[in-house]
Amino acid sequence: MLGLISDRVLKLGDNIDTDLIYPGKYLSLIDPEEIVKHVLEGLGEDFPSLVKPGDIIVAGRNFGCGSSREQAATSLRYAGVAALVGASFHREAHGAGCGIFFPTSSTRLAGHHPRGRIDSSCEEDFECRMNERINFGEHSAYGGGTLAEKILARKAGKERVTPGEVVEISPDRVMSASATTALVIRYFKELGARQIWDPSKVILFLDHEVPAESVASANAHKIVREFVKEFGIRTFYDVGEGISHQVMIEKGHVLPGQVVLGKDSHSTSYGVVGALGVPIVATEMAYIWATGRIWLRVPESFKVVIHERLQLLELTILILRPELFEAGQSIQMCD
C-alpha cells in the first residue's frame, strides 16, 4: 500500500551513484534509526535533513549506479521517501528499491537498450554488440551457449538454459567481507534460522575497515567474530589476512565452472578463473546462509570484438567506459 505523498519534490541530476545516496563509510551501521541519518549525505552534509516523509525524488539518468549496497534503497525507505521518478535506473537500484521507484514513460531499464556501437576515438578497433547471441559450440563443455549459460545449466541440472530464464541453484561458495557482514547476521537471525546450511561453503573476511576506524566498525567486527564461533564457520580471514577477492582465488576458494556469490560488487572478478561470480546484497546472503538456495536470472551477453591490436590500457579504458554500462550491461555477461 502506498504511503503518504507530499507536494515536496527533491530534484537530483544524472548518475547519482550509491555512494552519493549512502556513503560507504556508514556501511557498518545496522540500526535503521542510525542509517536514515546519512541518506543522500554524499550530496552534502545538509541533505539528510532535507529529506522528509512523503517526499518525491526526481532524478535524471542512471540513478543507483556504482557499488552494490541495499542501504542505498533502504535508507530512502527509512526516510519515508514515497516515490522516486527517473529517466533511467541502474538495474541494481531498480531491484533493491522496488516499491518506490517509478520509471517515466521513456525510461530504459538496464538490458533494454537498443543494439549499437559505442562511440570512441578507437571506434574502428572496438565494437560492442549488445545482446548478441554467442555460441561456443554444441560439443563444448555443458553443451552450447555462453560460459554463464553453461555454468548455470549444470548447476540447475538442465541440458541448457536461455537468457532471461530464472533458475534456482545452490552456490558452490558464498563470500561476505567487511563490517557489513554484521548486517547479514542481523537479517539471518531475523529469519529465525538456527544453523548455517553448509558452514564449509561460507567464507568470511574482515578486510575493509581495518583497523576499525570507528566504534560502529569495531562493534561490527566483534559481531562477526562471535558469529563465526557460534555457527562453526570454518573459513574466516580476520584483519590483516588479505584482500577478500584476491585471497578467494589464491587459496583456491574459487575454481573454474563454479558459481560463487559475494556480498560485494567486485565479486564479478572471479570470472578471471572461469567461474561465475555474482554480487548479491545482505538480504540475499542471509537467505542463502539459511537455505543454501537462490534464484538467478540467466544473463544476456554482449560481445566485444577487437579488430586491431590495442595496448592493454587502451582496451581496459574502452571496455570500462561509463556509457557502456549505463547503456544496459549491468547484470550481463561480457565475452
Secondary structure, 3 states (H helix, E strand, C coil): CCCCCCCCEEECCCCCCHHHHCCHHHCCCCCHHHHHHHCCHHHCCCHHHHCCCCCEEEECCCECCCCCCCHHHHHHHHCCCCEEEECCECHHHHHHCCCCEEECCCCCCCCCCCCCCCCCCCCCCEEEEECCCCCCCCCCCCCCCCHHHHHHHHHHCCCCCCCCCEEEECCCEEEEECCCHHHHHHHHHHCCCCCCCCHHHEEEECCCCCCCCCHHHHHHHHHHHHHHHHHCCCEEECCCCCCHHHHHHHCCCCCCCCEEEECCHHHHHHHHHCCEEEECCHHHHHHHHHHCCEEEECCCEEEEEECCCCCHHHHHHHHCCHHHHHHHHCCCEEC
